[in-house]
């Protein structure tokens, strides 16, 4: 399979999707669709910037989500 910059392979997309779904399912995460889309773009950018290990990606994205996309302050 040929790699294209900016295009995720299916295994890469699965990692991004799993992290996204776990975090947006949290009760504190905003239910606003636009904010969920913004967060999804953040997760993709974080992965493409080199945070590709699932645990590290989750930790980074969860902290960011609580700071920027939470309906309640923690």
QUILIN-V454994 format. One record per residue. RES is the residue in one letter. OMEGA is omega in degrees with one decimal (* if undefined). D_CENTER is the distance of its C-alpha to the mean C-alpha in Angstrom with 1 decimal. Layout:
RES,OMEGA,D_CENTER  RES,OMEGA,D_CENTER
//
This chain:
X,179.6,24.6  X,178.4,24.3  X,176.9,21.2  X,178.6,20.5  X,177.9,18.6  X,-179.9,15.3  X,178.0,15.6  X,171.3,13.5  X,-176.1,15.8  X,178.9,15.5  X,176.7,14.8  X,178.8,12.0  X,179.9,10.5  X,178.1,11.1  X,-179.6,9.1  X,-178.7,5.8  X,179.6,7.1  X,179.2,8.3  X,179.3,5.5  X,-176.2,4.2  X,179.5,8.0  X,-176.0,9.0  X,-179.3,7.6  X,177.2,8.8  X,179.3,11.9  X,-176.9,12.8  X,-178.7,16.0  X,-175.3,15.3  X,-179.5,12.2  X,177.0,13.7  X,178.6,15.0  X,-175.9,15.4  X,-179.6,14.2  X,178.7,14.1  X,176.2,11.8  X,177.5,9.4  X,177.4,9.7  X,179.3,9.4  X,177.8,6.0  X,177.2,5.1  X,177.6,7.1  X,-179.0,5.8  X,179.1,2.8  X,179.9,6.1  X,179.3,8.3  X,178.7,7.5  X,-177.7,8.1  X,178.1,11.0  X,174.3,12.3  X,177.0,13.0  X,-171.5,10.7  X,177.8,11.1  X,-171.4,12.4  X,-178.5,10.4  X,179.1,11.7  X,177.4,11.2  X,179.2,7.6  X,-178.2,7.3  X,179.2,10.0  X,-176.3,8.8  X,178.6,5.6  X,177.9,8.1  X,-179.7,10.7  X,-179.8,9.3  X,179.8,8.5  X,179.1,12.1  X,-170.1,13.5  X,-170.9,12.4  X,-178.7,11.4  X,173.5,13.8  X,177.2,16.9  X,179.2,18.7  X,176.2,19.2  X,*,18.9
//
